[in-house]
Every structure is written in C-alpha cells, then in structure tokens.
C-alpha cells in the first residue's frame, strides 16, 4: 500500500483511520497483559495460587466487615459502666 503524506481526506476516511489507529494502540497495550495472563494460567500451581488468593480475599472481607459493621457500644451503657466503676460496684 502506498503511503500518502499527511493530508485531510473525507470525514468518513478520517474517522476510519482514527478508529483503526486507536484500535491498534489499544491492542498493542493489551497484548502483553493477555500474554502474561496466559503464562500465569499455564503454571502448574495455579490452583494453589487461586486458593491462596481466595483465602486472602476472604480475610480482607472479614477485616472490612469488622471495621465497618461492628456496632459501637451504646453511649449510656458506657456511662453506666463508668459510674459503677467509680462506686466500686464492678
């Protein structure tokens, strides 16, 4: 295919060229990631790694739930405990 200098063609031609150029740029960035994923999936210990990753995600989930789902003690309950502690009724 003969190369042309940079000149503006029709809008349709420009749109096609831009789309093809964008697709090429995207694929050149995605190809190494896909290759790395295939290498990872071909590993012999993939099942072990997936199991470890699942356990890690569950542990993270537990930590998040403990951090945000725990109900703090009632304010009046804390005051009552402090008053009992001061009186010696522990």
Residue pairs with C-beta under 8 A, 6 or more apart in sequence:
8 14
9 17
40 46
43 49
84 90
